[in-house]
């Protein structure tokens, strides 16, 4: 397995510590100390950076607010994550329709848009400030093939049966309603459509990211399989992240 050099790992750790200040706790931080059940979710006392809301045994992480935008655009990101490699491995065709769910500042959105000038990229985010930034960036870059969408907690608000590829980069673990979102994304995908998860590796203790913001392959696969997806490709060439490509089951 490739490892980051010490300098890059230190940078990642520092940014991970700083970004914790920008995590928005979920509403269930006020949940009762005794576990309660609202299918398919369970509510318990929250851990640091968590919401106290659990799905299939996993505590959902607090969402990163737009105040942490600098983390998404940090100069060290390419060195740490090798995002260019990630993009090069995307299953794209000239006319592909892609949805970047949890697009944030559009770090991936606009790179992908350049690769498919005859296609389309939906930039989806739930936070008004990120939506505003995405619209400004679309205008500044004259990215005619990018459409910005305000997503919801339970749906990305994508047209039904319209998307070839949905990507979520370090986003899935923060979805407050993962089951509803997965079902909505399943509906938005074409029959041959695919869903890509990029998540920090929880199996690797050297990945200096807070625990709730990492995932194991087993947990991700369990949750997506339960919602009509199947793992069709796992690429292990990224330093600190999983590349998990799912198809519709």
C-alpha atoms as an extended CHARMM CRD file, in Angstrom:
* protein
*
       249  EXT
         1         1  UNK       CA              0.0000000000        0.0000000000        0.0000000000  PROA      1               0.0000000000
         2         2  UNK       CA              1.2930000000        3.4640000000       -0.8400000000  PROA      2               0.0000000000
         3         3  UNK       CA              1.8990000000        5.7550000000        2.1360000000  PROA      3               0.0000000000
         4         4  UNK       CA              2.0370000000        9.5100000000        2.3510000000  PROA      4               0.0000000000
         5         5  UNK       CA              5.4300000000       10.9420000000        3.2360000000  PROA      5               0.0000000000
         6         6  UNK       CA              5.7440000000       12.3780000000        6.7280000000  PROA      6               0.0000000000
         7         7  UNK       CA              5.3240000000       15.9750000000        5.5530000000  PROA      7               0.0000000000
         8         8  UNK       CA              2.0880000000       15.3080000000        3.6950000000  PROA      8               0.0000000000
         9         9  UNK       CA              0.7400000000       13.2330000000        6.5880000000  PROA      9               0.0000000000
        10        10  UNK       CA              1.4970000000       16.0490000000        9.0180000000  PROA      10              0.0000000000
        11        11  UNK       CA             -0.3150000000       18.5560000000        6.7830000000  PROA      11              0.0000000000
        12        12  UNK       CA             -3.3220000000       16.2550000000        6.6120000000  PROA      12              0.0000000000
        13        13  UNK       CA             -3.3900000000       15.8810000000       10.4020000000  PROA      13              0.0000000000
        14        14  UNK       CA             -3.1720000000       19.6430000000       10.9610000000  PROA      14              0.0000000000
        15        15  UNK       CA             -5.9710000000       20.3680000000        8.5200000000  PROA      15              0.0000000000
        16        16  UNK       CA             -8.0820000000       17.5890000000       10.0070000000  PROA      16              0.0000000000
        17        17  UNK       CA             -7.7010000000       19.1980000000       13.4230000000  PROA      17              0.0000000000
        18        18  UNK       CA             -8.5570000000       22.6670000000       12.1130000000  PROA      18              0.0000000000
        19        19  UNK       CA            -11.5550000000       21.5140000000       10.0990000000  PROA      19              0.0000000000
        20        20  UNK       CA            -13.1510000000       19.9550000000       13.1670000000  PROA      20              0.0000000000
        21        21  UNK       CA            -14.0880000000       23.4990000000       14.1650000000  PROA      21              0.0000000000
        22        22  UNK       CA            -16.3240000000       23.7370000000       11.1070000000  PROA      22              0.0000000000
        23        23  UNK       CA            -18.3800000000       20.5900000000       11.7100000000  PROA      23              0.0000000000
        24        24  UNK       CA            -22.0900000000       21.2360000000       12.1150000000  PROA      24              0.0000000000
        25        25  UNK       CA            -23.5910000000       18.7890000000       14.6190000000  PROA      25              0.0000000000
        26        26  UNK       CA            -26.7880000000       17.0860000000       13.5780000000  PROA      26              0.0000000000
        27        27  UNK       CA            -30.0850000000       17.7090000000       15.3550000000  PROA      27              0.0000000000
        28        28  UNK       CA            -29.8260000000       14.4640000000       17.2450000000  PROA      28              0.0000000000
        29        29  UNK       CA            -27.0470000000       15.7610000000       19.4780000000  PROA      29              0.0000000000
        30        30  UNK       CA            -29.9270000000       16.4160000000       21.8550000000  PROA      30              0.0000000000
        31        31  UNK       CA            -31.0840000000       12.8270000000       21.6550000000  PROA      31              0.0000000000
        32        32  UNK       CA            -31.7690000000       10.9520000000       24.8490000000  PROA      32              0.0000000000
        33        33  UNK       CA            -28.8540000000        9.2070000000       26.5050000000  PROA      33              0.0000000000
        34        34  UNK       CA            -30.8170000000        5.9640000000       26.3500000000  PROA      34              0.0000000000
        35        35  UNK       CA            -30.9330000000        4.5600000000       22.7970000000  PROA      35              0.0000000000
        36        36  UNK       CA            -34.1360000000        5.2340000000       20.8710000000  PROA      36              0.0000000000
        37        37  UNK       CA            -35.2590000000        3.7770000000       17.5670000000  PROA      37              0.0000000000
        38        38  UNK       CA            -36.8850000000        5.4420000000       14.5810000000  PROA      38              0.0000000000
        39        39  UNK       CA            -36.5320000000        2.9270000000       11.7650000000  PROA      39              0.0000000000
        40        40  UNK       CA            -34.1430000000        2.6450000000       10.0700000000  PROA      40              0.0000000000
        41        41  UNK       CA            -32.1590000000        4.8830000000       12.4480000000  PROA      41              0.0000000000
        42        42  UNK       CA            -31.1110000000        4.5860000000       16.0650000000  PROA      42              0.0000000000
        43        43  UNK       CA            -30.3900000000        7.5110000000       18.3680000000  PROA      43              0.0000000000
        44        44  UNK       CA            -27.8200000000        7.4090000000       21.1510000000  PROA      44              0.0000000000
        45        45  UNK       CA            -25.5670000000        9.8250000000       22.9650000000  PROA      45              0.0000000000
        46        46  UNK       CA            -23.3210000000       11.4410000000       20.3570000000  PROA      46              0.0000000000
        47        47  UNK       CA            -19.5620000000       11.0830000000       20.2240000000  PROA      47              0.0000000000
        48        48  UNK       CA            -17.1480000000       13.8960000000       19.3640000000  PROA      48              0.0000000000
        49        49  UNK       CA            -17.9980000000       15.2790000000       15.9370000000  PROA      49              0.0000000000
        50        50  UNK       CA            -21.0030000000       13.0000000000       15.6290000000  PROA      50              0.0000000000
        51        51  UNK       CA            -24.7540000000       13.4500000000       15.4350000000  PROA      51              0.0000000000
        52        52  UNK       CA            -25.8760000000       10.7020000000       17.7860000000  PROA      52              0.0000000000
        53        53  UNK       CA            -27.8030000000        9.2380000000       14.8600000000  PROA      53              0.0000000000
        54        54  UNK       CA            -26.8110000000        5.7400000000       13.7530000000  PROA      54              0.0000000000
        55        55  UNK       CA            -27.4400000000        3.8360000000       10.5300000000  PROA      55              0.0000000000
        56        56  UNK       CA            -26.6220000000        0.1390000000       10.3340000000  PROA      56              0.0000000000
        57        57  UNK       CA            -24.3020000000        0.4850000000       13.3330000000  PROA      57              0.0000000000
        58        58  UNK       CA            -22.4540000000        3.5770000000       12.0540000000  PROA      58              0.0000000000
        59        59  UNK       CA            -22.7320000000        6.9760000000       13.6910000000  PROA      59              0.0000000000
        60        60  UNK       CA            -23.4190000000        9.6530000000       11.1000000000  PROA      60              0.0000000000
        61        61  UNK       CA            -20.8150000000       12.4220000000       11.1870000000  PROA      61              0.0000000000
        62        62  UNK       CA            -21.6220000000       16.0920000000       11.5480000000  PROA      62              0.0000000000
        63        63  UNK       CA            -21.6180000000       17.9610000000        8.2480000000  PROA      63              0.0000000000
        64        64  UNK       CA            -18.7460000000       20.2900000000        7.3670000000  PROA      64              0.0000000000
        65        65  UNK       CA            -20.0230000000       23.8420000000        7.0520000000  PROA      65              0.0000000000
        66        66  UNK       CA            -19.1170000000       26.2570000000        4.2710000000  PROA      66              0.0000000000
        67        67  UNK       CA            -16.8040000000       27.9830000000        6.7610000000  PROA      67              0.0000000000
        68        68  UNK       CA            -14.4190000000       25.1070000000        6.0330000000  PROA      68              0.0000000000
        69        69  UNK       CA            -14.2240000000       25.8270000000        2.2920000000  PROA      69              0.0000000000
        70        70  UNK       CA            -10.4690000000       26.4350000000        2.5260000000  PROA      70              0.0000000000
        71        71  UNK       CA            -10.0310000000       22.7700000000        3.5020000000  PROA      71              0.0000000000
        72        72  UNK       CA            -11.6050000000       21.7130000000        0.2050000000  PROA      72              0.0000000000
        73        73  UNK       CA             -9.3630000000       24.0320000000       -1.8270000000  PROA      73              0.0000000000
        74        74  UNK       CA             -6.1400000000       23.5190000000        0.1500000000  PROA      74              0.0000000000
        75        75  UNK       CA             -2.9790000000       23.5460000000       -1.9480000000  PROA      75              0.0000000000
        76        76  UNK       CA             -1.8460000000       20.2000000000       -0.5150000000  PROA      76              0.0000000000
        77        77  UNK       CA             -4.9770000000       18.3190000000       -1.5820000000  PROA      77              0.0000000000
        78        78  UNK       CA             -3.5810000000       16.9130000000       -4.8140000000  PROA      78              0.0000000000
        79        79  UNK       CA             -0.4690000000       15.6560000000       -3.0140000000  PROA      79              0.0000000000
        80        80  UNK       CA             -2.4890000000       14.0700000000       -0.2220000000  PROA      80              0.0000000000
        81        81  UNK       CA             -5.3610000000       12.5500000000       -2.1770000000  PROA      81              0.0000000000
        82        82  UNK       CA             -4.0690000000       12.3080000000       -5.7540000000  PROA      82              0.0000000000
        83        83  UNK       CA             -7.3510000000       13.7350000000       -7.0220000000  PROA      83              0.0000000000
        84        84  UNK       CA             -6.0800000000       13.7500000000      -10.6060000000  PROA      84              0.0000000000
        85        85  UNK       CA             -5.7410000000        9.9700000000      -10.4350000000  PROA      85              0.0000000000
        86        86  UNK       CA             -9.2760000000        9.7010000000       -9.0780000000  PROA      86              0.0000000000
        87        87  UNK       CA            -10.6530000000       11.7630000000      -11.9480000000  PROA      87              0.0000000000
        88        88  UNK       CA             -8.6610000000        9.7840000000      -14.5160000000  PROA      88              0.0000000000
        89        89  UNK       CA            -10.3460000000        6.5890000000      -13.3030000000  PROA      89              0.0000000000
        90        90  UNK       CA            -13.9180000000        7.8570000000      -13.6330000000  PROA      90              0.0000000000
        91        91  UNK       CA            -16.0260000000        5.8990000000      -16.1510000000  PROA      91              0.0000000000
        92        92  UNK       CA            -16.7170000000        8.8650000000      -18.4320000000  PROA      92              0.0000000000
        93        93  UNK       CA            -17.8650000000        9.1040000000      -22.0310000000  PROA      93              0.0000000000
        94        94  UNK       CA            -17.9780000000       12.2930000000      -24.1700000000  PROA      94              0.0000000000
        95        95  UNK       CA            -21.6870000000       12.8000000000      -23.4750000000  PROA      95              0.0000000000
        96        96  UNK       CA            -21.8130000000       11.5360000000      -19.8880000000  PROA      96              0.0000000000
        97        97  UNK       CA            -24.1880000000       13.0630000000      -17.3650000000  PROA      97              0.0000000000
        98        98  UNK       CA            -22.4800000000       13.2580000000      -13.9670000000  PROA      98              0.0000000000
        99        99  UNK       CA            -23.7680000000       14.4160000000      -10.5820000000  PROA      99              0.0000000000
       100       100  UNK       CA            -21.2940000000       15.6390000000       -7.9740000000  PROA      100             0.0000000000
       101       101  UNK       CA            -23.3620000000       15.2460000000       -4.8030000000  PROA      101             0.0000000000
       102       102  UNK       CA            -21.9490000000       17.2990000000       -1.9510000000  PROA      102             0.0000000000
       103       103  UNK       CA            -19.9840000000       19.3470000000       -4.4600000000  PROA      103             0.0000000000
       104       104  UNK       CA            -18.8940000000       21.9700000000       -1.9390000000  PROA      104             0.0000000000
       105       105  UNK       CA            -16.6510000000       24.4500000000       -3.7330000000  PROA      105             0.0000000000
       106       106  UNK       CA            -16.7290000000       22.4480000000       -6.9600000000  PROA      106             0.0000000000
       107       107  UNK       CA            -13.1990000000       21.0880000000       -6.6230000000  PROA      107             0.0000000000
       108       108  UNK       CA            -14.1740000000       18.0030000000       -8.6360000000  PROA      108             0.0000000000
       109       109  UNK       CA            -17.1680000000       19.4600000000      -10.4930000000  PROA      109             0.0000000000
       110       110  UNK       CA            -15.3250000000       21.7870000000      -12.8150000000  PROA      110             0.0000000000
       111       111  UNK       CA            -12.4300000000       19.4290000000      -13.5200000000  PROA      111             0.0000000000
       112       112  UNK       CA            -14.9340000000       16.8020000000      -14.6400000000  PROA      112             0.0000000000
       113       113  UNK       CA            -16.8710000000       19.3520000000      -16.6930000000  PROA      113             0.0000000000
       114       114  UNK       CA            -13.7240000000       20.1290000000      -18.6830000000  PROA      114             0.0000000000
       115       115  UNK       CA            -13.3620000000       16.4420000000      -19.5460000000  PROA      115             0.0000000000
       116       116  UNK       CA            -16.8860000000       16.1050000000      -20.9530000000  PROA      116             0.0000000000
       117       117  UNK       CA            -17.6490000000       19.3210000000      -22.8660000000  PROA      117             0.0000000000
       118       118  UNK       CA            -20.4520000000       17.5000000000      -24.6800000000  PROA      118             0.0000000000
       119       119  UNK       CA            -21.8810000000       16.1480000000      -21.4410000000  PROA      119             0.0000000000
       120       120  UNK       CA            -23.2980000000       17.6500000000      -18.2770000000  PROA      120             0.0000000000
       121       121  UNK       CA            -22.3560000000       17.9150000000      -14.6160000000  PROA      121             0.0000000000
       122       122  UNK       CA            -24.8860000000       18.5460000000      -11.8770000000  PROA      122             0.0000000000
       123       123  UNK       CA            -23.2330000000       20.2740000000       -8.9080000000  PROA      123             0.0000000000
       124       124  UNK       CA            -25.4090000000       19.4220000000       -5.9050000000  PROA      124             0.0000000000
       125       125  UNK       CA            -25.0730000000       20.8180000000       -2.4060000000  PROA      125             0.0000000000
       126       126  UNK       CA            -27.4050000000       21.2780000000        0.5360000000  PROA      126             0.0000000000
       127       127  UNK       CA            -25.7790000000       24.4100000000        1.9720000000  PROA      127             0.0000000000
       128       128  UNK       CA            -26.8270000000       27.8040000000        0.6070000000  PROA      128             0.0000000000
       129       129  UNK       CA            -23.3180000000       29.2370000000        0.8450000000  PROA      129             0.0000000000
       130       130  UNK       CA            -21.8340000000       26.4150000000       -1.2130000000  PROA      130             0.0000000000
       131       131  UNK       CA            -24.6510000000       26.7660000000       -3.7590000000  PROA      131             0.0000000000
       132       132  UNK       CA            -23.8410000000       30.4600000000       -4.0560000000  PROA      132             0.0000000000
       133       133  UNK       CA            -20.1320000000       29.7530000000       -4.5130000000  PROA      133             0.0000000000
       134       134  UNK       CA            -20.8510000000       27.1090000000       -7.1420000000  PROA      134             0.0000000000
       135       135  UNK       CA            -23.0020000000       29.5130000000       -9.1410000000  PROA      135             0.0000000000
       136       136  UNK       CA            -20.3060000000       32.1790000000       -8.9710000000  PROA      136             0.0000000000
       137       137  UNK       CA            -17.6390000000       29.7210000000      -10.1000000000  PROA      137             0.0000000000
       138       138  UNK       CA            -19.8330000000       28.4630000000      -12.9530000000  PROA      138             0.0000000000
       139       139  UNK       CA            -20.2460000000       32.0440000000      -14.1640000000  PROA      139             0.0000000000
       140       140  UNK       CA            -16.5600000000       32.9040000000      -13.7430000000  PROA      140             0.0000000000
       141       141  UNK       CA            -15.4410000000       29.8120000000      -15.6590000000  PROA      141             0.0000000000
       142       142  UNK       CA            -18.2600000000       30.0660000000      -18.2180000000  PROA      142             0.0000000000
       143       143  UNK       CA            -18.9840000000       26.4040000000      -17.5730000000  PROA      143             0.0000000000
       144       144  UNK       CA            -22.1120000000       26.0190000000      -19.6840000000  PROA      144             0.0000000000
       145       145  UNK       CA            -22.2990000000       22.2760000000      -19.0310000000  PROA      145             0.0000000000
       146       146  UNK       CA            -22.5300000000       22.6930000000      -15.2420000000  PROA      146             0.0000000000
       147       147  UNK       CA            -25.9320000000       22.9930000000      -13.5670000000  PROA      147             0.0000000000
       148       148  UNK       CA            -26.0570000000       23.9030000000       -9.8820000000  PROA      148             0.0000000000
       149       149  UNK       CA            -28.7860000000       22.2360000000       -7.7990000000  PROA      149             0.0000000000
       150       150  UNK       CA            -29.8110000000       22.8800000000       -4.1940000000  PROA      150             0.0000000000
       151       151  UNK       CA            -30.1010000000       19.4200000000       -2.6930000000  PROA      151             0.0000000000
       152       152  UNK       CA            -32.2430000000       18.3060000000        0.2250000000  PROA      152             0.0000000000
       153       153  UNK       CA            -31.6000000000       16.1500000000        3.2730000000  PROA      153             0.0000000000
       154       154  UNK       CA            -33.4430000000       13.2020000000        1.7410000000  PROA      154             0.0000000000
       155       155  UNK       CA            -32.8960000000       13.7430000000       -1.9850000000  PROA      155             0.0000000000
       156       156  UNK       CA            -30.2940000000       15.3430000000       -4.2640000000  PROA      156             0.0000000000
       157       157  UNK       CA            -33.2130000000       16.6160000000       -6.3810000000  PROA      157             0.0000000000
       158       158  UNK       CA            -31.9010000000       15.0840000000       -9.5910000000  PROA      158             0.0000000000
       159       159  UNK       CA            -34.1360000000       14.2380000000      -12.5620000000  PROA      159             0.0000000000
       160       160  UNK       CA            -35.3020000000       10.6300000000      -12.5390000000  PROA      160             0.0000000000
       161       161  UNK       CA            -33.3620000000        8.2000000000      -14.7400000000  PROA      161             0.0000000000
       162       162  UNK       CA            -31.0710000000       10.9220000000      -16.0570000000  PROA      162             0.0000000000
       163       163  UNK       CA            -27.5980000000       10.3460000000      -14.6120000000  PROA      163             0.0000000000
       164       164  UNK       CA            -24.7580000000        8.0910000000      -15.7820000000  PROA      164             0.0000000000
       165       165  UNK       CA            -22.5020000000        8.6140000000      -12.7670000000  PROA      165             0.0000000000
       166       166  UNK       CA            -23.0170000000       10.0060000000       -9.2770000000  PROA      166             0.0000000000
       167       167  UNK       CA            -19.9000000000       10.7910000000       -7.2710000000  PROA      167             0.0000000000
       168       168  UNK       CA            -19.6390000000       11.5580000000       -3.5700000000  PROA      168             0.0000000000
       169       169  UNK       CA            -16.1650000000       12.5800000000       -2.4540000000  PROA      169             0.0000000000
       170       170  UNK       CA            -15.7750000000       12.4270000000        1.3420000000  PROA      170             0.0000000000
       171       171  UNK       CA            -19.5040000000       13.1150000000        1.6100000000  PROA      171             0.0000000000
       172       172  UNK       CA            -21.4740000000        9.9210000000        2.1910000000  PROA      172             0.0000000000
       173       173  UNK       CA            -20.5340000000        9.5680000000        5.8750000000  PROA      173             0.0000000000
       174       174  UNK       CA            -22.1840000000       12.9660000000        6.5420000000  PROA      174             0.0000000000
       175       175  UNK       CA            -25.5730000000       12.2590000000        4.9250000000  PROA      175             0.0000000000
       176       176  UNK       CA            -28.1790000000       12.7200000000        7.6450000000  PROA      176             0.0000000000
       177       177  UNK       CA            -30.6230000000       10.4120000000        5.8420000000  PROA      177             0.0000000000
       178       178  UNK       CA            -28.3840000000        7.9190000000        4.0220000000  PROA      178             0.0000000000
       179       179  UNK       CA            -31.1290000000        5.4070000000        3.2670000000  PROA      179             0.0000000000
       180       180  UNK       CA            -33.4530000000        7.9750000000        1.7210000000  PROA      180             0.0000000000
       181       181  UNK       CA            -30.5940000000        9.5810000000       -0.2070000000  PROA      181             0.0000000000
       182       182  UNK       CA            -29.3980000000        6.2530000000       -1.5980000000  PROA      182             0.0000000000
       183       183  UNK       CA            -32.8960000000        5.3990000000       -2.7300000000  PROA      183             0.0000000000
       184       184  UNK       CA            -33.2890000000        8.8030000000       -4.3830000000  PROA      184             0.0000000000
       185       185  UNK       CA            -29.9260000000        8.4620000000       -6.1280000000  PROA      185             0.0000000000
       186       186  UNK       CA            -30.8110000000        4.9550000000       -7.2760000000  PROA      186             0.0000000000
       187       187  UNK       CA            -33.9050000000        6.4650000000       -8.8950000000  PROA      187             0.0000000000
       188       188  UNK       CA            -31.8910000000        9.2830000000      -10.5030000000  PROA      188             0.0000000000
       189       189  UNK       CA            -29.4350000000        6.8910000000      -12.1660000000  PROA      189             0.0000000000
       190       190  UNK       CA            -30.0000000000        5.4040000000      -15.5880000000  PROA      190             0.0000000000
       191       191  UNK       CA            -30.3470000000        1.5780000000      -15.6500000000  PROA      191             0.0000000000
       192       192  UNK       CA            -26.6210000000        1.3230000000      -16.4070000000  PROA      192             0.0000000000
       193       193  UNK       CA            -25.7380000000        4.1910000000      -14.0650000000  PROA      193             0.0000000000
       194       194  UNK       CA            -23.0460000000        3.9800000000      -11.4030000000  PROA      194             0.0000000000
       195       195  UNK       CA            -22.3780000000        5.5030000000       -8.0060000000  PROA      195             0.0000000000
       196       196  UNK       CA            -18.8380000000        6.2490000000       -6.8150000000  PROA      196             0.0000000000
       197       197  UNK       CA            -17.8580000000        6.6400000000       -3.1790000000  PROA      197             0.0000000000
       198       198  UNK       CA            -14.5320000000        8.2130000000       -2.2920000000  PROA      198             0.0000000000
       199       199  UNK       CA            -14.0410000000        7.8370000000        1.4510000000  PROA      199             0.0000000000
       200       200  UNK       CA            -11.0320000000        8.0470000000        3.7570000000  PROA      200             0.0000000000
       201       201  UNK       CA             -9.7800000000        4.6010000000        4.7690000000  PROA      201             0.0000000000
       202       202  UNK       CA            -10.9620000000        3.6730000000        8.2500000000  PROA      202             0.0000000000
       203       203  UNK       CA             -8.8970000000        0.4850000000        8.0750000000  PROA      203             0.0000000000
       204       204  UNK       CA             -5.6540000000        2.4950000000        7.9970000000  PROA      204             0.0000000000
       205       205  UNK       CA             -4.6820000000        4.0960000000       11.3460000000  PROA      205             0.0000000000
       206       206  UNK       CA             -2.1390000000        6.3040000000        9.5650000000  PROA      206             0.0000000000
       207       207  UNK       CA             -4.9110000000        8.2250000000        7.7900000000  PROA      207             0.0000000000
       208       208  UNK       CA             -5.0600000000       11.2450000000       10.1060000000  PROA      208             0.0000000000
       209       209  UNK       CA             -8.7650000000       12.0160000000        9.7620000000  PROA      209             0.0000000000
       210       210  UNK       CA            -11.3150000000       11.9730000000       12.5830000000  PROA      210             0.0000000000
       211       211  UNK       CA            -12.8360000000        8.4800000000       12.9080000000  PROA      211             0.0000000000
       212       212  UNK       CA            -16.4050000000        9.4130000000       11.9730000000  PROA      212             0.0000000000
       213       213  UNK       CA            -15.1300000000       10.9340000000        8.7280000000  PROA      213             0.0000000000
       214       214  UNK       CA            -13.6260000000        7.6300000000        7.5680000000  PROA      214             0.0000000000
       215       215  UNK       CA            -15.3150000000        4.4300000000        6.3990000000  PROA      215             0.0000000000
       216       216  UNK       CA            -14.4090000000        0.7920000000        5.9180000000  PROA      216             0.0000000000
       217       217  UNK       CA            -15.1350000000       -1.0210000000        2.6740000000  PROA      217             0.0000000000
       218       218  UNK       CA            -17.2600000000       -3.4930000000        4.6240000000  PROA      218             0.0000000000
       219       219  UNK       CA            -19.4850000000       -0.7900000000        6.1290000000  PROA      219             0.0000000000
       220       220  UNK       CA            -19.9080000000        1.1240000000        2.8760000000  PROA      220             0.0000000000
       221       221  UNK       CA            -20.7380000000       -2.0620000000        0.9920000000  PROA      221             0.0000000000
       222       222  UNK       CA            -23.2260000000       -3.1550000000        3.6590000000  PROA      222             0.0000000000
       223       223  UNK       CA            -25.1370000000        0.1080000000        3.4860000000  PROA      223             0.0000000000
       224       224  UNK       CA            -25.2260000000        0.3850000000       -0.2960000000  PROA      224             0.0000000000
       225       225  UNK       CA            -26.0560000000       -3.2750000000       -0.8460000000  PROA      225             0.0000000000
       226       226  UNK       CA            -29.0770000000       -2.8320000000        1.4230000000  PROA      226             0.0000000000
       227       227  UNK       CA            -30.3100000000       -0.0900000000       -0.8960000000  PROA      227             0.0000000000
       228       228  UNK       CA            -30.1190000000       -1.7040000000       -4.3060000000  PROA      228             0.0000000000
       229       229  UNK       CA            -26.4490000000       -1.3120000000       -5.2220000000  PROA      229             0.0000000000
       230       230  UNK       CA            -23.6150000000       -3.7770000000       -5.7640000000  PROA      230             0.0000000000
       231       231  UNK       CA            -19.8700000000       -3.1670000000       -5.5990000000  PROA      231             0.0000000000
       232       232  UNK       CA            -18.4440000000       -3.6300000000       -9.0970000000  PROA      232             0.0000000000
       233       233  UNK       CA            -14.9840000000       -2.0890000000       -8.7460000000  PROA      233             0.0000000000
       234       234  UNK       CA            -12.5810000000       -1.3340000000       -5.9180000000  PROA      234             0.0000000000
       235       235  UNK       CA             -9.4190000000        0.5510000000       -6.8230000000  PROA      235             0.0000000000
       236       236  UNK       CA             -6.7190000000        0.4690000000       -4.1460000000  PROA      236             0.0000000000
       237       237  UNK       CA             -4.2400000000        2.8160000000       -5.8020000000  PROA      237             0.0000000000
       238       238  UNK       CA             -5.1910000000        5.9470000000       -3.8470000000  PROA      238             0.0000000000
       239       239  UNK       CA             -3.0230000000        6.7810000000       -0.8360000000  PROA      239             0.0000000000
       240       240  UNK       CA             -5.5930000000        7.5180000000        1.8420000000  PROA      240             0.0000000000
       241       241  UNK       CA             -9.0000000000        7.0170000000        0.2670000000  PROA      241             0.0000000000
       242       242  UNK       CA            -11.1820000000        4.1830000000       -0.9540000000  PROA      242             0.0000000000
       243       243  UNK       CA            -12.3920000000        4.2400000000       -4.5700000000  PROA      243             0.0000000000
       244       244  UNK       CA            -15.6010000000        2.2080000000       -4.5190000000  PROA      244             0.0000000000
       245       245  UNK       CA            -17.7030000000        2.0140000000       -7.6670000000  PROA      245             0.0000000000
       246       246  UNK       CA            -21.2210000000        0.6200000000       -7.3630000000  PROA      246             0.0000000000
       247       247  UNK       CA            -23.7370000000       -0.3920000000      -10.0070000000  PROA      247             0.0000000000
       248       248  UNK       CA            -27.4800000000       -0.8450000000       -9.6940000000  PROA      248             0.0000000000
       249       249  UNK       CA            -28.3820000000       -4.3310000000       -8.5110000000  PROA      249             0.0000000000
